[in-house]
Amino acid sequence: KVFAFDIECSKAPLKFPNAEVDAIYMISIMIDGRGILIINRDIVTKDINDFEYTPHPDYKGPFHVYNEPSEEALLKR
């Protein structure tokens, strides 16, 4: 089993995110070759559709996308 994730936050250039002022706008997850992308629509202005990202033939990457209305909804998802 493989589980990997990446969390993207808004922040000032060359600074670490500050939970008091910076929002999470995207979380990507990969679980055994299946991708999930969760979007915070408070920051990302358009819905993102499902897509495939396959950087190498051995690593297929179908992604299912959830477009959530807020950071709270993103975290609950």
PDB file of N, CA, C and O in Angstrom, chain B, residues numbered from 101:
ATOM      1  N   LYS B 101       0.841  -1.179   0.000  1.00  0.00           N
ATOM      2  CA  LYS B 101       0.000   0.000   0.000  1.00  0.00           C
ATOM      3  C   LYS B 101       0.884   1.240   0.000  1.00  0.00           C
ATOM      4  O   LYS B 101       1.891   1.308   0.704  1.00  0.00           O
ATOM      5  N   VAL B 102       0.480   2.223  -0.812  1.00  0.00           N
ATOM      6  CA  VAL B 102       1.205   3.490  -0.872  1.00  0.00           C
ATOM      7  C   VAL B 102       0.213   4.618  -0.651  1.00  0.00           C
ATOM      8  O   VAL B 102      -0.849   4.647  -1.273  1.00  0.00           O
ATOM      9  N   PHE B 103       0.555   5.549   0.234  1.00  0.00           N
ATOM     10  CA  PHE B 103      -0.249   6.736   0.492  1.00  0.00           C
ATOM     11  C   PHE B 103       0.679   7.940   0.471  1.00  0.00           C
ATOM     12  O   PHE B 103       1.655   7.988   1.219  1.00  0.00           O
ATOM     13  N   ALA B 104       0.377   8.913  -0.382  1.00  0.00           N
ATOM     14  CA  ALA B 104       1.160  10.144  -0.448  1.00  0.00           C
ATOM     15  C   ALA B 104       0.202  11.315  -0.532  1.00  0.00           C
ATOM     16  O   ALA B 104      -0.893  11.190  -1.079  1.00  0.00           O
ATOM     17  N   PHE B 105       0.618  12.471   0.017  1.00  0.00           N
ATOM     18  CA  PHE B 105      -0.237  13.650  -0.049  1.00  0.00           C
ATOM     19  C   PHE B 105       0.606  14.911  -0.146  1.00  0.00           C
ATOM     20  O   PHE B 105       1.793  14.912   0.178  1.00  0.00           O
ATOM     21  N   ASP B 106      -0.027  15.977  -0.597  1.00  0.00           N
ATOM     22  CA  ASP B 106       0.608  17.287  -0.713  1.00  0.00           C
ATOM     23  C   ASP B 106      -0.449  18.328  -0.372  1.00  0.00           C
ATOM     24  O   ASP B 106      -1.569  18.268  -0.880  1.00  0.00           O
ATOM     25  N   ILE B 107      -0.103  19.272   0.476  1.00  0.00           N
ATOM     26  CA  ILE B 107      -1.027  20.325   0.879  1.00  0.00           C
ATOM     27  C   ILE B 107      -0.464  21.656   0.387  1.00  0.00           C
ATOM     28  O   ILE B 107       0.687  21.989   0.666  1.00  0.00           O
ATOM     29  N   GLU B 108      -1.282  22.415  -0.346  1.00  0.00           N
ATOM     30  CA  GLU B 108      -0.877  23.714  -0.868  1.00  0.00           C
ATOM     31  C   GLU B 108      -1.602  24.815  -0.103  1.00  0.00           C
ATOM     32  O   GLU B 108      -2.815  24.751   0.099  1.00  0.00           O
ATOM     33  N   CYS B 109      -0.838  25.835   0.325  1.00  0.00           N
ATOM     34  CA  CYS B 109      -1.395  26.948   1.102  1.00  0.00           C
ATOM     35  C   CYS B 109      -1.056  28.272   0.430  1.00  0.00           C
ATOM     36  O   CYS B 109      -0.043  28.408  -0.256  1.00  0.00           O
ATOM     37  N   SER B 110      -1.944  29.247   0.650  1.00  0.00           N
ATOM     38  CA  SER B 110      -1.590  30.616   0.275  1.00  0.00           C
ATOM     39  C   SER B 110      -0.590  31.096   1.327  1.00  0.00           C
ATOM     40  O   SER B 110      -0.662  30.689   2.487  1.00  0.00           O
ATOM     41  N   LYS B 111       0.344  31.962   0.923  1.00  0.00           N
ATOM     42  CA  LYS B 111       1.334  32.476   1.877  1.00  0.00           C
ATOM     43  C   LYS B 111       2.109  33.606   1.228  1.00  0.00           C
ATOM     44  O   LYS B 111       2.078  33.775   0.009  1.00  0.00           O
ATOM     45  N   ALA B 112       2.795  34.365   2.037  1.00  0.00           N
ATOM     46  CA  ALA B 112       3.664  35.415   1.525  1.00  0.00           C
ATOM     47  C   ALA B 112       4.900  34.785   0.880  1.00  0.00           C
ATOM     48  O   ALA B 112       5.332  33.717   1.314  1.00  0.00           O
ATOM     49  N   PRO B 113       5.481  35.417  -0.147  1.00  0.00           N
ATOM     50  CA  PRO B 113       6.679  34.866  -0.796  1.00  0.00           C
ATOM     51  C   PRO B 113       7.816  34.634   0.212  1.00  0.00           C
ATOM     52  O   PRO B 113       8.074  35.467   1.081  1.00  0.00           O
ATOM     53  N   LEU B 114       8.474  33.500   0.074  1.00  0.00           N
ATOM     54  CA  LEU B 114       9.625  33.107   0.888  1.00  0.00           C
ATOM     55  C   LEU B 114       9.314  32.997   2.377  1.00  0.00           C
ATOM     56  O   LEU B 114      10.216  33.111   3.207  1.00  0.00           O
ATOM     57  N   LYS B 115       8.054  32.777   2.720  1.00  0.00           N
ATOM     58  CA  LYS B 115       7.642  32.606   4.107  1.00  0.00           C
ATOM     59  C   LYS B 115       6.969  31.248   4.278  1.00  0.00           C
ATOM     60  O   LYS B 115       6.502  30.659   3.303  1.00  0.00           O
ATOM     61  N   PHE B 116       6.918  30.755   5.502  1.00  0.00           N
ATOM     62  CA  PHE B 116       6.141  29.572   5.802  1.00  0.00           C
ATOM     63  C   PHE B 116       4.690  29.982   5.991  1.00  0.00           C
ATOM     64  O   PHE B 116       4.422  31.114   6.395  1.00  0.00           O
ATOM     65  N   PRO B 117       3.749  29.092   5.709  1.00  0.00           N
ATOM     66  CA  PRO B 117       2.336  29.437   5.925  1.00  0.00           C
ATOM     67  C   PRO B 117       2.060  29.750   7.401  1.00  0.00           C
ATOM     68  O   PRO B 117       2.666  29.175   8.305  1.00  0.00           O
ATOM     69  N   ASN B 118       1.136  30.672   7.608  1.00  0.00           N
ATOM     70  CA  ASN B 118       0.701  31.059   8.939  1.00  0.00           C
ATOM     71  C   ASN B 118      -0.780  30.715   9.040  1.00  0.00           C
ATOM     72  O   ASN B 118      -1.592  31.288   8.314  1.00  0.00           O
ATOM     73  N   ALA B 119      -1.148  29.792   9.923  1.00  0.00           N
ATOM     74  CA  ALA B 119      -2.529  29.310  10.029  1.00  0.00           C
ATOM     75  C   ALA B 119      -3.520  30.414  10.359  1.00  0.00           C
ATOM     76  O   ALA B 119      -4.709  30.270  10.075  1.00  0.00           O
ATOM     77  N   GLU B 120      -3.068  31.507  10.947  1.00  0.00           N
ATOM     78  CA  GLU B 120      -3.974  32.600  11.304  1.00  0.00           C
ATOM     79  C   GLU B 120      -4.412  33.431  10.096  1.00  0.00           C
ATOM     80  O   GLU B 120      -5.475  34.050  10.129  1.00  0.00           O
ATOM     81  N   VAL B 121      -3.606  33.450   9.032  1.00  0.00           N
ATOM     82  CA  VAL B 121      -3.941  34.303   7.875  1.00  0.00           C
ATOM     83  C   VAL B 121      -3.926  33.576   6.532  1.00  0.00           C
ATOM     84  O   VAL B 121      -4.522  34.071   5.575  1.00  0.00           O
ATOM     85  N   ASP B 122      -3.277  32.435   6.429  1.00  0.00           N
ATOM     86  CA  ASP B 122      -3.135  31.736   5.151  1.00  0.00           C
ATOM     87  C   ASP B 122      -4.108  30.564   5.071  1.00  0.00           C
ATOM     88  O   ASP B 122      -4.330  29.860   6.056  1.00  0.00           O
ATOM     89  N   ALA B 123      -4.681  30.365   3.896  1.00  0.00           N
ATOM     90  CA  ALA B 123      -5.674  29.308   3.692  1.00  0.00           C
ATOM     91  C   ALA B 123      -5.076  28.132   2.922  1.00  0.00           C
ATOM     92  O   ALA B 123      -4.162  28.299   2.114  1.00  0.00           O
ATOM     93  N   ILE B 124      -5.607  26.956   3.186  1.00  0.00           N
ATOM     94  CA  ILE B 124      -5.302  25.782   2.366  1.00  0.00           C
ATOM     95  C   ILE B 124      -6.175  25.879   1.122  1.00  0.00           C
ATOM     96  O   ILE B 124      -7.391  26.041   1.228  1.00  0.00           O
ATOM     97  N   TYR B 125      -5.566  25.782  -0.050  1.00  0.00           N
ATOM     98  CA  TYR B 125      -6.370  25.867  -1.271  1.00  0.00           C
ATOM     99  C   TYR B 125      -6.392  24.575  -2.076  1.00  0.00           C
ATOM    100  O   TYR B 125      -7.159  24.467  -3.033  1.00  0.00           O
ATOM    101  N   MET B 126      -5.571  23.594  -1.713  1.00  0.00           N
ATOM    102  CA  MET B 126      -5.566  22.355  -2.490  1.00  0.00           C
ATOM    103  C   MET B 126      -4.901  21.252  -1.676  1.00  0.00           C
ATOM    104  O   MET B 126      -3.875  21.476  -1.034  1.00  0.00           O
ATOM    105  N   ILE B 127      -5.490  20.066  -1.708  1.00  0.00           N
ATOM    106  CA  ILE B 127      -4.860  18.879  -1.150  1.00  0.00           C
ATOM    107  C   ILE B 127      -4.910  17.804  -2.226  1.00  0.00           C
ATOM    108  O   ILE B 127      -5.977  17.497  -2.757  1.00  0.00           O
ATOM    109  N   SER B 128      -3.758  17.238  -2.544  1.00  0.00           N
ATOM    110  CA  SER B 128      -3.724  16.118  -3.482  1.00  0.00           C
ATOM    111  C   SER B 128      -3.291  14.876  -2.718  1.00  0.00           C
ATOM    112  O   SER B 128      -2.426  14.924  -1.843  1.00  0.00           O
ATOM    113  N   ILE B 129      -3.923  13.761  -3.078  1.00  0.00           N
ATOM    114  CA  ILE B 129      -3.691  12.488  -2.397  1.00  0.00           C
ATOM    115  C   ILE B 129      -3.526  11.405  -3.464  1.00  0.00           C
ATOM    116  O   ILE B 129      -4.240  11.398  -4.467  1.00  0.00           O
ATOM    117  N   MET B 130      -2.596  10.509  -3.243  1.00  0.00           N
ATOM    118  CA  MET B 130      -2.426   9.349  -4.114  1.00  0.00           C
ATOM    119  C   MET B 130      -2.455   8.113  -3.234  1.00  0.00           C
ATOM    120  O   MET B 130      -1.648   7.967  -2.316  1.00  0.00           O
ATOM    121  N   ILE B 131      -3.404   7.217  -3.530  1.00  0.00           N
ATOM    122  CA  ILE B 131      -3.555   5.979  -2.766  1.00  0.00           C
ATOM    123  C   ILE B 131      -3.503   4.820  -3.747  1.00  0.00           C
ATOM    124  O   ILE B 131      -4.441   4.607  -4.515  1.00  0.00           O
ATOM    125  N   ASP B 132      -2.411   4.073  -3.723  1.00  0.00           N
ATOM    126  CA  ASP B 132      -2.250   2.904  -4.595  1.00  0.00           C
ATOM    127  C   ASP B 132      -2.627   3.186  -6.049  1.00  0.00           C
ATOM    128  O   ASP B 132      -3.394   2.437  -6.654  1.00  0.00           O
ATOM    129  N   GLY B 133      -2.087   4.264  -6.602  1.00  0.00           N
ATOM    130  CA  GLY B 133      -2.298   4.575  -8.011  1.00  0.00           C
ATOM    131  C   GLY B 133      -3.599   5.288  -8.322  1.00  0.00           C
ATOM    132  O   GLY B 133      -3.907   5.511  -9.493  1.00  0.00           O
ATOM    133  N   ARG B 134      -4.365   5.649  -7.319  1.00  0.00           N
ATOM    134  CA  ARG B 134      -5.619   6.381  -7.516  1.00  0.00           C
ATOM    135  C   ARG B 134      -5.455   7.753  -6.894  1.00  0.00           C
ATOM    136  O   ARG B 134      -5.129   7.867  -5.713  1.00  0.00           O
ATOM    137  N   GLY B 135      -5.681   8.804  -7.689  1.00  0.00           N
ATOM    138  CA  GLY B 135      -5.471  10.158  -7.210  1.00  0.00           C
ATOM    139  C   GLY B 135      -6.768  10.854  -6.818  1.00  0.00           C
ATOM    140  O   GLY B 135      -7.830  10.611  -7.391  1.00  0.00           O
ATOM    141  N   ILE B 136      -6.647  11.718  -5.832  1.00  0.00           N
ATOM    142  CA  ILE B 136      -7.754  12.561  -5.390  1.00  0.00           C
ATOM    143  C   ILE B 136      -7.204  13.970  -5.264  1.00  0.00           C
ATOM    144  O   ILE B 136      -6.144  14.182  -4.674  1.00  0.00           O
ATOM    145  N   LEU B 137      -7.927  14.933  -5.821  1.00  0.00           N
ATOM    146  CA  LEU B 137      -7.547  16.334  -5.699  1.00  0.00           C
ATOM    147  C   LEU B 137      -8.732  17.072  -5.103  1.00  0.00           C
ATOM    148  O   LEU B 137      -9.841  17.005  -5.635  1.00  0.00           O
ATOM    149  N   ILE B 138      -8.504  17.780  -3.992  1.00  0.00           N
ATOM    150  CA  ILE B 138      -9.563  18.519  -3.317  1.00  0.00           C
ATOM    151  C   ILE B 138      -9.223  20.002  -3.425  1.00  0.00           C
ATOM    152  O   ILE B 138      -8.147  20.431  -3.009  1.00  0.00           O
ATOM    153  N   ILE B 139     -10.141  20.775  -3.982  1.00  0.00           N
ATOM    154  CA  ILE B 139      -9.923  22.191  -4.300  1.00  0.00           C
ATOM    155  C   ILE B 139     -10.778  23.069  -3.392  1.00  0.00           C
ATOM    156  O   ILE B 139     -11.939  22.751  -3.135  1.00  0.00           O
ATOM    157  N   ASN B 140     -10.211  24.167  -2.907  1.00  0.00           N
ATOM    158  CA  ASN B 140     -10.935  25.194  -2.151  1.00  0.00           C
ATOM    159  C   ASN B 140     -11.367  26.277  -3.137  1.00  0.00           C
ATOM    160  O   ASN B 140     -10.538  27.058  -3.604  1.00  0.00           O
ATOM    161  N   ARG B 141     -12.658  26.326  -3.456  1.00  0.00           N
ATOM    162  CA  ARG B 141     -13.153  27.285  -4.446  1.00  0.00           C
ATOM    163  C   ARG B 141     -13.204  28.719  -3.922  1.00  0.00           C
ATOM    164  O   ARG B 141     -13.477  29.634  -4.699  1.00  0.00           O
ATOM    165  N   ASP B 142     -12.951  28.948  -2.627  1.00  0.00           N
ATOM    166  CA  ASP B 142     -12.787  30.326  -2.137  1.00  0.00           C
ATOM    167  C   ASP B 142     -11.573  30.974  -2.794  1.00  0.00           C
ATOM    168  O   ASP B 142     -11.530  32.193  -2.961  1.00  0.00           O
ATOM    169  N   ILE B 143     -10.586  30.158  -3.167  1.00  0.00           N
ATOM    170  CA  ILE B 143      -9.342  30.677  -3.747  1.00  0.00           C
ATOM    171  C   ILE B 143      -9.224  30.340  -5.223  1.00  0.00           C
ATOM    172  O   ILE B 143      -8.880  31.215  -6.017  1.00  0.00           O
ATOM    173  N   VAL B 144      -9.495  29.110  -5.616  1.00  0.00           N
ATOM    174  CA  VAL B 144      -9.426  28.689  -7.020  1.00  0.00           C
ATOM    175  C   VAL B 144     -10.752  29.073  -7.671  1.00  0.00           C
ATOM    176  O   VAL B 144     -11.809  28.632  -7.221  1.00  0.00           O
ATOM    177  N   THR B 145     -10.709  29.882  -8.714  1.00  0.00           N
ATOM    178  CA  THR B 145     -11.926  30.513  -9.232  1.00  0.00           C
ATOM    179  C   THR B 145     -12.742  29.669 -10.206  1.00  0.00           C
ATOM    180  O   THR B 145     -13.868  30.041 -10.534  1.00  0.00           O
ATOM    181  N   LYS B 146     -12.209  28.549 -10.676  1.00  0.00           N
ATOM    182  CA  LYS B 146     -12.952  27.701 -11.616  1.00  0.00           C
ATOM    183  C   LYS B 146     -12.967  26.266 -11.114  1.00  0.00           C
ATOM    184  O   LYS B 146     -12.032  25.812 -10.455  1.00  0.00           O
ATOM    185  N   ASP B 147     -14.054  25.556 -11.440  1.00  0.00           N
ATOM    186  CA  ASP B 147     -14.085  24.123 -11.154  1.00  0.00           C
ATOM    187  C   ASP B 147     -12.980  23.424 -11.937  1.00  0.00           C
ATOM    188  O   ASP B 147     -12.698  23.780 -13.081  1.00  0.00           O
ATOM    189  N   ILE B 148     -12.370  22.445 -11.326  1.00  0.00           N
ATOM    190  CA  ILE B 148     -11.365  21.612 -11.980  1.00  0.00           C
ATOM    191  C   ILE B 148     -12.040  20.274 -12.267  1.00  0.00           C
ATOM    192  O   ILE B 148     -12.691  19.705 -11.390  1.00  0.00           O
ATOM    193  N   ASN B 149     -11.888  19.775 -13.484  1.00  0.00           N
ATOM    194  CA  ASN B 149     -12.460  18.488 -13.882  1.00  0.00           C
ATOM    195  C   ASN B 149     -11.508  17.348 -13.550  1.00  0.00           C
ATOM    196  O   ASN B 149     -10.308  17.563 -13.376  1.00  0.00           O
ATOM    197  N   ASP B 150     -12.047  16.129 -13.464  1.00  0.00           N
ATOM    198  CA  ASP B 150     -11.210  14.944 -13.317  1.00  0.00           C
ATOM    199  C   ASP B 150     -10.177  14.930 -14.449  1.00  0.00           C
ATOM    200  O   ASP B 150     -10.443  15.418 -15.547  1.00  0.00           O
ATOM    201  N   PHE B 151      -9.011  14.372 -14.175  1.00  0.00           N
ATOM    202  CA  PHE B 151      -7.943  14.344 -15.180  1.00  0.00           C
ATOM    203  C   PHE B 151      -7.027  13.164 -14.914  1.00  0.00           C
ATOM    204  O   PHE B 151      -7.145  12.483 -13.895  1.00  0.00           O
ATOM    205  N   GLU B 152      -6.116  12.934 -15.843  1.00  0.00           N
ATOM    206  CA  GLU B 152      -5.098  11.906 -15.660  1.00  0.00           C
ATOM    207  C   GLU B 152      -3.731  12.556 -15.740  1.00  0.00           C
ATOM    208  O   GLU B 152      -3.460  13.341 -16.648  1.00  0.00           O
ATOM    209  N   TYR B 153      -2.883  12.233 -14.801  1.00  0.00           N
ATOM    210  CA  TYR B 153      -1.490  12.682 -14.810  1.00  0.00           C
ATOM    211  C   TYR B 153      -0.624  11.443 -14.707  1.00  0.00           C
ATOM    212  O   TYR B 153      -0.534  10.826 -13.645  1.00  0.00           O
ATOM    213  N   THR B 154       0.013  11.079 -15.808  1.00  0.00           N
ATOM    214  CA  THR B 154       0.855   9.890 -15.868  1.00  0.00           C
ATOM    215  C   THR B 154       2.260  10.321 -16.292  1.00  0.00           C
ATOM    216  O   THR B 154       2.563  10.360 -17.484  1.00  0.00           O
ATOM    217  N   PRO B 155       3.120  10.646 -15.316  1.00  0.00           N
ATOM    218  CA  PRO B 155       4.460  11.119 -15.658  1.00  0.00           C
ATOM    219  C   PRO B 155       5.367  10.029 -16.216  1.00  0.00           C
ATOM    220  O   PRO B 155       6.382  10.325 -16.848  1.00  0.00           O
ATOM    221  N   HIS B 156       5.004   8.769 -15.984  1.00  0.00           N
ATOM    222  CA  HIS B 156       5.801   7.629 -16.440  1.00  0.00           C
ATOM    223  C   HIS B 156       4.832   6.464 -16.640  1.00  0.00           C
ATOM    224  O   HIS B 156       3.898   6.314 -15.852  1.00  0.00           O
ATOM    225  N   PRO B 157       5.023   5.636 -17.664  1.00  0.00           N
ATOM    226  CA  PRO B 157       4.085   4.536 -17.910  1.00  0.00           C
ATOM    227  C   PRO B 157       3.849   3.614 -16.708  1.00  0.00           C
ATOM    228  O   PRO B 157       2.781   3.014 -16.583  1.00  0.00           O
ATOM    229  N   ASP B 158       4.839   3.507 -15.835  1.00  0.00           N
ATOM    230  CA  ASP B 158       4.681   2.653 -14.649  1.00  0.00           C
ATOM    231  C   ASP B 158       3.845   3.312 -13.548  1.00  0.00           C
ATOM    232  O   ASP B 158       3.432   2.651 -12.595  1.00  0.00           O
ATOM    233  N   TYR B 159       3.601   4.611 -13.688  1.00  0.00           N
ATOM    234  CA  TYR B 159       2.886   5.354 -12.641  1.00  0.00           C
ATOM    235  C   TYR B 159       1.652   6.030 -13.225  1.00  0.00           C
ATOM    236  O   TYR B 159       1.652   7.238 -13.458  1.00  0.00           O
ATOM    237  N   LYS B 160       0.619   5.263 -13.455  1.00  0.00           N
ATOM    238  CA  LYS B 160      -0.621   5.823 -13.992  1.00  0.00           C
ATOM    239  C   LYS B 160      -1.288   6.654 -12.915  1.00  0.00           C
ATOM    240  O   LYS B 160      -1.196   6.331 -11.730  1.00  0.00           O
ATOM    241  N   GLY B 161      -1.958   7.720 -13.316  1.00  0.00           N
ATOM    242  CA  GLY B 161      -2.507   8.636 -12.318  1.00  0.00           C
ATOM    243  C   GLY B 161      -3.853   9.213 -12.665  1.00  0.00           C
ATOM    244  O   GLY B 161      -3.940  10.403 -12.968  1.00  0.00           O
ATOM    245  N   PRO B 162      -4.924   8.412 -12.634  1.00  0.00           N
ATOM    246  CA  PRO B 162      -6.251   9.015 -12.789  1.00  0.00           C
ATOM    247  C   PRO B 162      -6.609   9.766 -11.507  1.00  0.00           C
ATOM    248  O   PRO B 162      -6.506   9.210 -10.414  1.00  0.00           O
ATOM    249  N   PHE B 163      -7.025  11.020 -11.635  1.00  0.00           N
ATOM    250  CA  PHE B 163      -7.388  11.849 -10.481  1.00  0.00           C
ATOM    251  C   PHE B 163      -8.871  12.168 -10.507  1.00  0.00           C
ATOM    252  O   PHE B 163      -9.415  12.592 -11.526  1.00  0.00           O
ATOM    253  N   HIS B 164      -9.522  11.955  -9.358  1.00  0.00           N
ATOM    254  CA  HIS B 164     -10.900  12.399  -9.172  1.00  0.00           C
ATOM    255  C   HIS B 164     -10.834  13.713  -8.399  1.00  0.00           C
ATOM    256  O   HIS B 164     -10.124  13.814  -7.398  1.00  0.00           O
ATOM    257  N   VAL B 165     -11.577  14.719  -8.866  1.00  0.00           N
ATOM    258  CA  VAL B 165     -11.501  16.058  -8.282  1.00  0.00           C
ATOM    259  C   VAL B 165     -12.780  16.379  -7.525  1.00  0.00           C
ATOM    260  O   VAL B 165     -13.889  16.131  -7.999  1.00  0.00           O
ATOM    261  N   TYR B 166     -12.593  16.944  -6.324  1.00  0.00           N
ATOM    262  CA  TYR B 166     -13.695  17.481  -5.529  1.00  0.00           C
ATOM    263  C   TYR B 166     -13.501  18.988  -5.446  1.00  0.00           C
ATOM    264  O   TYR B 166     -12.485  19.454  -4.930  1.00  0.00           O
ATOM    265  N   ASN B 167     -14.463  19.752  -5.946  1.00  0.00           N
ATOM    266  CA  ASN B 167     -14.431  21.207  -5.872  1.00  0.00           C
ATOM    267  C   ASN B 167     -15.298  21.628  -4.687  1.00  0.00           C
ATOM    268  O   ASN B 167     -16.526  21.597  -4.766  1.00  0.00           O
ATOM    269  N   GLU B 168     -14.658  22.017  -3.602  1.00  0.00           N
ATOM    270  CA  GLU B 168     -15.371  22.354  -2.367  1.00  0.00           C
ATOM    271  C   GLU B 168     -15.505  23.871  -2.225  1.00  0.00           C
ATOM    272  O   GLU B 168     -14.621  24.606  -2.666  1.00  0.00           O
ATOM    273  N   PRO B 169     -16.601  24.354  -1.616  1.00  0.00           N
ATOM    274  CA  PRO B 169     -16.865  25.792  -1.570  1.00  0.00           C
ATOM    275  C   PRO B 169     -15.987  26.585  -0.600  1.00  0.00           C
ATOM    276  O   PRO B 169     -15.943  27.812  -0.684  1.00  0.00           O
ATOM    277  N   SER B 170     -15.282  25.908   0.324  1.00  0.00           N
ATOM    278  CA  SER B 170     -14.506  26.629   1.327  1.00  0.00           C
ATOM    279  C   SER B 170     -13.374  25.756   1.863  1.00  0.00           C
ATOM    280  O   SER B 170     -13.302  24.557   1.593  1.00  0.00           O
ATOM    281  N   GLU B 171     -12.489  26.401   2.636  1.00  0.00           N
ATOM    282  CA  GLU B 171     -11.405  25.653   3.278  1.00  0.00           C
ATOM    283  C   GLU B 171     -11.978  24.629   4.263  1.00  0.00           C
ATOM    284  O   GLU B 171     -11.486  23.503   4.338  1.00  0.00           O
ATOM    285  N   GLU B 172     -12.996  25.006   5.005  1.00  0.00           N
ATOM    286  CA  GLU B 172     -13.611  24.083   5.956  1.00  0.00           C
ATOM    287  C   GLU B 172     -14.156  22.845   5.240  1.00  0.00           C
ATOM    288  O   GLU B 172     -13.947  21.720   5.694  1.00  0.00           O
ATOM    289  N   ALA B 173     -14.856  23.056   4.120  1.00  0.00           N
ATOM    290  CA  ALA B 173     -15.400  21.930   3.363  1.00  0.00           C
ATOM    291  C   ALA B 173     -14.277  21.066   2.786  1.00  0.00           C
ATOM    292  O   ALA B 173     -14.393  19.841   2.745  1.00  0.00           O
ATOM    293  N   LEU B 174     -13.197  21.702   2.342  1.00  0.00           N
ATOM    294  CA  LEU B 174     -12.027  20.959   1.842  1.00  0.00           C
ATOM    295  C   LEU B 174     -11.481  20.048   2.933  1.00  0.00           C
ATOM    296  O   LEU B 174     -11.206  18.875   2.679  1.00  0.00           O
ATOM    297  N   LEU B 175     -11.323  20.573   4.142  1.00  0.00           N
ATOM    298  CA  LEU B 175     -10.767  19.776   5.236  1.00  0.00           C
ATOM    299  C   LEU B 175     -11.722  18.660   5.667  1.00  0.00           C
ATOM    300  O   LEU B 175     -11.278  17.567   6.018  1.00  0.00           O
ATOM    301  N   LYS B 176     -13.007  18.926   5.643  1.00  0.00           N
ATOM    302  CA  LYS B 176     -13.977  17.885   5.989  1.00  0.00           C
ATOM    303  C   LYS B 176     -13.996  16.762   4.954  1.00  0.00           C
ATOM    304  O   LYS B 176     -14.174  15.596   5.307  1.00  0.00           O
ATOM    305  N   ARG B 177     -13.814  17.107   3.680  1.00  0.00           N
ATOM    306  CA  ARG B 177     -13.794  16.092   2.621  1.00  0.00           C
ATOM    307  C   ARG B 177     -12.653  15.134   2.884  1.00  0.00           C
ATOM    308  O   ARG B 177     -12.446  14.194   2.116  1.00  0.00           O
TER     309      ARG B 177
END
